[in-house]
Amino acid sequence: MTNDPSKLAQTARSLPIALLRARETVMGPFREMLSQSGISEQKWRVLRVVSESGPMEQTAIATAACLMLPSLTRILSAMEKDGLLTRQPDTQDRRKSIVTISAAGQDLIDSHASRSAEITKRLQERYGTEKMIKLLDLLEELTDADLTAAPKT
């Protein structure tokens, strides 16, 4: 890092680039797992979120699955056509849709659960349980930080 805020950090120490490198390291084995069933990372995230949370409104899914709403809309259409989930109008606000995982979608989650857990366990063994917990806590703290606000003095 540099002490001069007008100068860019070297790419080797750039947080955005370091986060991308870490993401690629973590996602490699998961991508391999998902390729066996022909499902994208984005669809997997949607299935995981809806399976974990139960029926949800689309905006909540977009936030939880780290997807832009227009992208999610296209993804949900494809997933509905593939029989992985269903969408019904919200009874309170007909402009909104409630998304529910289907039996086929849950079967897909279940078919990858042990392999996913194995990949996570291997990562945790190599990186260390305490470091993994600390990293997750730090990333959550970073996610919650308002980077658009003026720094606290």
C-alpha positions, -999 to 999 in steps of 0.1 A, spaced: 0 0 0 10 36 -4 6 64 20 -2 88 -8 -39 86 -14 -35 101 -49 -14 70 -60 -29 37 -69 -19 7 -49 2 -19 -67 -21 -46 -82 -4 -72 -59 -18 -53 -29 -51 -40 -44 -81 -51 -24 -104 -55 -54 -79 -76 -73 -70 -96 -42 -107 -104 -36 -111 -115 -72 -81 -138 -69 -94 -153 -37 -128 -158 -53 -113 -176 -82 -93 -198 -58 -124 -207 -38 -148 -211 -67 -127 -234 -89 -137 -266 -72 -173 -255 -69 -174 -247 -106 -161 -282 -114 -188 -297 -92 -215 -276 -108 -204 -283 -143 -213 -320 -138 -250 -310 -136 -248 -281 -161 -259 -255 -136 -243 -220 -134 -229 -204 -103 -257 -179 -104 -284 -205 -105 -267 -224 -77 -266 -193 -56 -303 -187 -62 -312 -223 -54 -291 -222 -22 -307 -189 -10 -343 -200 -17 -337 -235 -2 -322 -220 29 -347 -192 34 -379 -206 20 -402 -188 -4 -389 -153 -11 -396 -121 -30 -373 -115 -60 -356 -84 -46 -346 -103 -15 -332 -131 -36 -312 -106 -57 -296 -91 -25 -289 -125 -8 -275 -141 -40 -254 -111 -50 -272 -106 -84 -285 -76 -101 -323 -76 -104 -325 -76 -142 -300 -105 -143 -320 -124 -117 -352 -119 -137 -337 -137 -167 -321 -164 -145 -355 -171 -127 -372 -174 -161 -347 -200 -172 -349 -218 -138 -387 -219 -139 -386 -233 -174 -361 -260 -162 -385 -269 -133 -361 -258 -106 -384 -233 -90 -418 -217 -93 -430 -181 -92 -464 -170 -79 -477 -134 -76 -475 -120 -41 -510 -121 -26 -504 -86 -10 -487 -69 -39 -495 -84 -73 -465 -66 -88 -441 -88 -68 -434 -125 -73 -427 -150 -46 -402 -177 -56 -403 -212 -42 -378 -240 -49 -393 -270 -66 -387 -307 -57 -363 -309 -87 -344 -278 -74 -341 -292 -39 -330 -326 -54 -302 -307 -72 -291 -291 -40 -293 -324 -22 -273 -342 -49 -244 -317 -45 -246 -312 -7 -220 -338 3 -195 -327 -24 -200 -291 -15 -194 -298 22 -163 -318 12 -149 -289 -8 -156 -265 21 -140 -289 46 -109 -292 25 -106 -255 22 -111 -250 59 -85 -277 67 -59 -260 44 -66 -225 55 -75 -232 92 -108 -230 110 -99 -200 131 -86 -181 101 -117 -190 81 -140 -177 108 -120 -145 111 -120 -140 74 -157 -145 72 -162 -120 100 -139 -95 84 -156 -98 50 -190 -94 67 -178 -63 84 -164 -50 52 -197 -57 34 -216 -37 61 -192 -7 58 -206 23 40 -178 31 17 -197 60 1 -199 79 34 -171 102 46 -145 84 67 -150 86 105 -124 108 122 
